[in-house]
């Protein structure tokens, strides 16, 4: 990965992903600068203490919001690579504050695109979510809109040559807001574990795997792809058994805006999707299969759908326990 001597900026850099990304980049590469861009001064202070200003003198901390176009223009000056992780991610919060979700997830994405093109950033990778595929809630809809913006941005970057791609993956094990800390809280309280639906399935990925995949996509991207990693599925009952064995369960029903199963490559998108050994690449409508980055990819068969319920790879209860034992679980 050619990150040495590069200037890298991460929006939403004090979140779970941003912290792990900084840890991985600093342990494996030697960037000229690693800029952490976020609106939370307390988290930036805590992150600076964690990494140590003397140990990593290449880190810079910028206070700013992706809604603020002018601040992005200043922050992107001289930047080679942008990894866009800033977003409002909580489904209920987005439903209750829809305009706020639109301002951050959609208009913020547009601001990132404009600033990246005009400041001659070379590569931009935006983080998406499985909820953007056939969305049924506002959060997913805003992320789908952002995905479309990043794909289209390649068509009007012109002579600037900025390339944009998107990475889409599923639930992150143990991150703040995920179901694992939620289950652990009920276990510690000695309560009954609430189960939405015993049939529910989800795609599952660790933070480190997510970071590794994003960095891998920087190598593979030609511009306009939505990259989807091949990751395992898990059943909600297996997860409850792994996290809180022996606890009683109470079925509470699927919440508004929630799916029984998630999908990362819908059937309609599969017509322009290439399959590789470790990932899928959903290509832009303007087919670019002959580019070097896409050679070796296999067209998906007619009717293909990559959903969490028909995934050939699954995590067992023992596998979940092994995975959870090696992770730092953030509080709910």
PLY file of the C-alpha trace (Angstrom):
ply
format ascii 1.0
element vertex 332
property float x
property float y
property float z
element edge 331
property int vertex1
property int vertex2
end_header
0.00 0.00 0.00
1.67 3.25 -1.14
0.86 5.37 1.93
4.41 6.33 2.86
5.06 10.06 2.60
1.39 10.69 1.72
-0.95 13.19 3.39
-4.05 11.29 4.50
-7.20 12.87 5.95
-9.98 10.99 7.73
-13.35 12.66 8.21
-15.12 11.46 11.33
-11.65 10.47 12.45
-12.42 10.20 16.17
-15.06 7.50 15.70
-14.51 3.76 16.13
-13.34 3.32 12.54
-11.11 6.40 12.54
-9.27 5.37 15.69
-8.61 1.86 14.39
-7.57 3.25 11.00
-5.06 5.58 12.65
-3.70 2.70 14.70
-3.24 0.49 11.63
-1.74 3.19 9.41
0.73 4.34 12.05
1.83 0.80 12.82
2.39 -0.23 9.19
3.19 2.92 7.22
4.97 6.25 7.44
2.61 8.96 6.22
3.86 12.51 5.96
0.68 13.62 7.73
-2.37 11.86 9.11
-5.12 14.44 9.63
-7.97 13.58 11.98
-10.96 15.73 11.01
-13.95 15.72 13.37
-16.24 18.05 15.29
-15.62 16.61 18.79
-12.78 18.37 20.61
-12.99 16.04 23.64
-12.55 12.92 21.48
-9.66 14.59 19.69
-8.01 15.32 23.03
-8.52 11.72 24.16
-7.16 10.42 20.86
-4.08 12.65 21.16
-3.45 11.24 24.63
-3.88 7.68 23.39
-1.40 7.98 20.54
0.97 10.42 22.20
2.03 13.59 20.46
5.74 12.83 20.91
5.45 9.28 19.54
3.55 10.16 16.39
4.45 13.67 15.31
2.75 13.23 11.92
-0.79 13.35 13.38
-2.77 16.57 13.06
-6.19 17.22 14.61
-8.62 19.51 12.78
-11.88 20.62 14.37
-14.53 20.80 11.66
-17.81 19.50 10.30
-18.43 18.07 6.82
-21.43 20.42 6.64
-18.95 23.33 6.60
-17.77 23.56 3.00
-15.21 26.30 3.62
-13.58 24.38 6.44
-13.26 21.31 4.21
-11.55 23.42 1.54
-8.99 24.56 4.09
-8.50 21.07 5.57
-8.09 19.36 2.15
-5.32 21.68 1.00
-2.30 19.49 0.14
-4.08 16.22 0.96
-3.41 13.14 -1.20
-5.98 10.67 0.15
-9.33 11.23 1.90
-11.17 8.49 3.76
-14.68 9.73 4.42
-16.11 8.11 7.55
-18.16 11.00 8.98
-21.89 10.27 9.17
-24.94 10.24 11.38
-25.35 6.46 11.78
-28.07 5.75 14.33
-31.28 4.61 12.63
-33.72 5.95 15.27
-31.89 9.29 15.50
-32.07 9.71 11.73
-35.80 8.94 11.72
-36.44 11.51 14.45
-34.07 14.14 12.99
-34.37 13.55 9.23
-33.05 16.91 8.06
-29.96 16.56 10.24
-29.20 13.18 8.66
-29.62 14.68 5.19
-27.37 17.63 6.00
-24.54 15.43 7.25
-24.84 12.29 5.13
-25.93 13.80 1.81
-24.95 17.48 1.75
-21.80 16.66 3.72
-20.87 14.10 1.06
-21.40 16.72 -1.65
-19.11 19.10 0.23
-16.42 16.43 0.52
-16.64 15.79 -3.23
-16.37 19.48 -4.19
-13.46 20.12 -1.82
-11.60 16.99 -2.96
-11.89 17.90 -6.65
-11.00 21.55 -6.23
-8.05 20.77 -3.91
-6.73 18.08 -6.29
-7.03 15.18 -3.84
-5.94 12.04 -5.69
-8.16 9.37 -4.08
-11.32 9.41 -1.97
-12.82 6.31 -0.37
-16.20 6.77 1.30
-17.62 4.38 3.89
-21.12 3.11 3.23
-23.34 0.48 4.85
-25.42 -2.56 3.97
-28.45 -0.46 4.91
-27.87 1.57 1.73
-28.84 -1.45 -0.39
-32.62 -1.39 -0.98
-33.05 0.97 2.01
-36.17 1.00 4.16
-35.05 3.66 6.67
-33.83 7.23 6.29
-30.27 6.44 7.35
-29.98 3.85 4.58
-31.61 6.22 2.09
-29.15 9.01 2.87
-26.22 6.63 2.51
-27.58 5.34 -0.81
-27.80 8.94 -1.99
-24.23 9.56 -0.84
-23.07 6.41 -2.67
-24.65 7.73 -5.88
-22.94 11.09 -5.40
-19.51 9.52 -4.96
-19.95 7.27 -7.99
-21.10 10.19 -10.16
-18.28 12.42 -8.93
-15.82 10.54 -11.14
-17.67 11.84 -14.20
-17.13 15.50 -13.39
-13.74 15.58 -11.70
-12.39 16.48 -15.15
-8.73 17.37 -15.49
-8.30 17.28 -11.72
-8.29 13.47 -11.93
-9.70 12.85 -8.46
-10.97 9.28 -8.14
-13.87 8.33 -5.88
-14.97 4.87 -4.70
-17.17 3.52 -1.93
-16.81 0.64 0.52
-19.96 -1.10 1.75
-19.95 -3.59 4.62
-22.13 -4.91 7.43
-22.33 -4.72 11.22
-19.05 -4.01 12.99
-18.48 -6.38 15.92
-18.34 -4.61 19.25
-18.48 -1.02 18.00
-20.50 1.56 19.89
-24.16 1.19 19.01
-23.85 -2.43 17.91
-25.85 -5.25 19.47
-22.91 -6.84 21.33
-22.49 -4.09 23.99
-26.29 -3.99 24.20
-26.47 -7.72 25.00
-23.55 -7.46 27.42
-25.36 -4.76 29.37
-28.39 -7.00 29.85
-26.11 -9.88 30.84
-24.32 -7.79 33.49
-27.66 -6.60 34.84
-28.91 -10.18 35.09
-31.86 -9.35 32.86
-33.66 -10.99 29.97
-32.08 -10.57 26.52
-34.51 -8.87 24.08
-34.55 -10.59 20.67
-36.15 -8.79 17.73
-36.80 -11.96 15.71
-35.14 -15.40 16.08
-34.77 -15.63 12.29
-32.79 -12.38 11.97
-29.38 -12.51 10.26
-26.65 -9.95 9.77
-23.29 -9.62 8.01
-20.44 -9.47 10.49
-17.01 -7.80 10.32
-14.41 -6.62 12.83
-13.02 -3.11 12.90
-9.58 -4.34 11.86
-11.06 -6.26 8.93
-13.00 -3.17 7.88
-9.89 -0.99 8.00
-7.82 -3.56 6.10
-10.48 -3.75 3.40
-10.63 0.03 2.97
-6.86 0.20 2.60
-6.95 -2.70 0.15
-9.56 -0.89 -1.94
-7.23 2.10 -2.29
-5.02 -0.25 -4.31
-7.85 -1.76 -6.38
-9.98 1.28 -7.12
-10.24 2.76 -10.59
-13.09 5.11 -9.62
-16.82 4.62 -9.34
-16.84 1.16 -7.76
-18.80 0.13 -4.70
-16.61 -2.49 -3.05
-18.31 -5.21 -0.98
-16.17 -7.62 1.09
-17.02 -11.30 1.37
-17.74 -11.58 5.08
-19.65 -14.12 7.17
-23.22 -13.95 8.41
-24.49 -14.73 11.88
-27.89 -15.50 13.35
-29.16 -13.32 16.19
-29.87 -16.37 18.40
-26.31 -17.64 17.95
-25.01 -14.20 18.89
-27.15 -14.11 22.04
-25.89 -17.58 22.99
-22.27 -16.53 22.42
-22.51 -13.25 24.34
-24.88 -14.18 27.16
-25.12 -17.97 27.54
-27.80 -19.09 29.97
-29.76 -15.83 29.83
-33.44 -15.97 29.05
-34.75 -14.42 25.82
-37.79 -12.29 25.08
-38.96 -11.75 21.49
-39.85 -8.06 21.05
-40.41 -7.88 17.28
-38.61 -6.07 14.49
-38.25 -2.36 15.13
-39.34 0.32 12.65
-36.80 0.75 9.86
-35.21 -2.63 10.51
-34.94 -5.60 8.12
-35.14 -9.29 8.88
-32.07 -9.85 6.66
-29.58 -7.43 5.15
-28.33 -7.36 1.56
-25.09 -5.91 0.19
-25.43 -6.74 -3.52
-29.10 -6.48 -4.59
-30.24 -8.47 -7.59
-30.60 -5.39 -9.79
-27.03 -4.27 -9.00
-25.65 -7.77 -9.61
-26.01 -7.25 -13.37
-23.05 -4.86 -13.24
-21.11 -6.57 -10.44
-17.81 -8.42 -10.73
-16.86 -11.14 -8.26
-13.29 -11.50 -7.05
-11.85 -14.03 -4.61
-12.34 -11.82 -1.53
-14.81 -9.14 -2.61
-17.44 -7.94 -5.07
-17.13 -4.73 -7.09
-20.37 -3.04 -8.18
-19.35 -1.08 -11.25
-20.75 2.28 -12.29
-23.42 2.32 -14.99
-20.74 3.30 -17.48
-19.12 -0.15 -17.68
-15.34 -0.13 -17.24
-14.59 -3.85 -17.02
-11.54 -3.64 -19.30
-9.55 -1.46 -16.92
-6.60 -3.19 -15.17
-8.28 -2.86 -11.77
-11.22 -5.00 -12.93
-9.40 -7.71 -14.86
-9.86 -11.15 -13.38
-13.33 -10.34 -12.05
-16.15 -12.74 -12.88
-19.59 -11.37 -13.84
-22.24 -12.40 -11.32
-24.87 -14.82 -12.68
-28.35 -13.63 -13.55
-30.52 -13.40 -10.45
-27.56 -13.24 -8.05
-28.17 -11.60 -4.68
-25.67 -11.33 -1.83
-27.84 -11.36 1.29
-27.09 -12.22 4.90
-29.55 -15.13 4.80
-28.17 -16.81 1.65
-24.49 -16.21 2.44
-22.36 -19.37 2.03
-20.19 -18.36 5.01
-21.50 -18.37 8.60
-20.03 -17.78 12.06
-20.74 -20.47 14.66
-21.38 -19.82 18.35
-17.84 -20.96 19.18
-16.47 -18.78 16.40
-18.31 -15.76 17.76
-16.95 -16.41 21.26
-13.41 -16.68 19.93
-13.84 -13.46 17.97
-15.35 -11.53 20.88
-12.62 -12.69 23.27
-9.97 -10.98 21.14
-11.80 -7.66 20.74
-12.05 -4.45 22.72
-15.79 -3.93 23.09
-16.92 -0.31 23.31
-19.64 0.50 25.87
-23.25 0.68 24.73
0 1
1 2
2 3
3 4
4 5
5 6
6 7
7 8
8 9
9 10
10 11
11 12
12 13
13 14
14 15
15 16
16 17
17 18
18 19
19 20
20 21
21 22
22 23
23 24
24 25
25 26
26 27
27 28
28 29
29 30
30 31
31 32
32 33
33 34
34 35
35 36
36 37
37 38
38 39
39 40
40 41
41 42
42 43
43 44
44 45
45 46
46 47
47 48
48 49
49 50
50 51
51 52
52 53
53 54
54 55
55 56
56 57
57 58
58 59
59 60
60 61
61 62
62 63
63 64
64 65
65 66
66 67
67 68
68 69
69 70
70 71
71 72
72 73
73 74
74 75
75 76
76 77
77 78
78 79
79 80
80 81
81 82
82 83
83 84
84 85
85 86
86 87
87 88
88 89
89 90
90 91
91 92
92 93
93 94
94 95
95 96
96 97
97 98
98 99
99 100
100 101
101 102
102 103
103 104
104 105
105 106
106 107
107 108
108 109
109 110
110 111
111 112
112 113
113 114
114 115
115 116
116 117
117 118
118 119
119 120
120 121
121 122
122 123
123 124
124 125
125 126
126 127
127 128
128 129
129 130
130 131
131 132
132 133
133 134
134 135
135 136
136 137
137 138
138 139
139 140
140 141
141 142
142 143
143 144
144 145
145 146
146 147
147 148
148 149
149 150
150 151
151 152
152 153
153 154
154 155
155 156
156 157
157 158
158 159
159 160
160 161
161 162
162 163
163 164
164 165
165 166
166 167
167 168
168 169
169 170
170 171
171 172
172 173
173 174
174 175
175 176
176 177
177 178
178 179
179 180
180 181
181 182
182 183
183 184
184 185
185 186
186 187
187 188
188 189
189 190
190 191
191 192
192 193
193 194
194 195
195 196
196 197
197 198
198 199
199 200
200 201
201 202
202 203
203 204
204 205
205 206
206 207
207 208
208 209
209 210
210 211
211 212
212 213
213 214
214 215
215 216
216 217
217 218
218 219
219 220
220 221
221 222
222 223
223 224
224 225
225 226
226 227
227 228
228 229
229 230
230 231
231 232
232 233
233 234
234 235
235 236
236 237
237 238
238 239
239 240
240 241
241 242
242 243
243 244
244 245
245 246
246 247
247 248
248 249
249 250
250 251
251 252
252 253
253 254
254 255
255 256
256 257
257 258
258 259
259 260
260 261
261 262
262 263
263 264
264 265
265 266
266 267
267 268
268 269
269 270
270 271
271 272
272 273
273 274
274 275
275 276
276 277
277 278
278 279
279 280
280 281
281 282
282 283
283 284
284 285
285 286
286 287
287 288
288 289
289 290
290 291
291 292
292 293
293 294
294 295
295 296
296 297
297 298
298 299
299 300
300 301
301 302
302 303
303 304
304 305
305 306
306 307
307 308
308 309
309 310
310 311
311 312
312 313
313 314
314 315
315 316
316 317
317 318
318 319
319 320
320 321
321 322
322 323
323 324
324 325
325 326
326 327
327 328
328 329
329 330
330 331
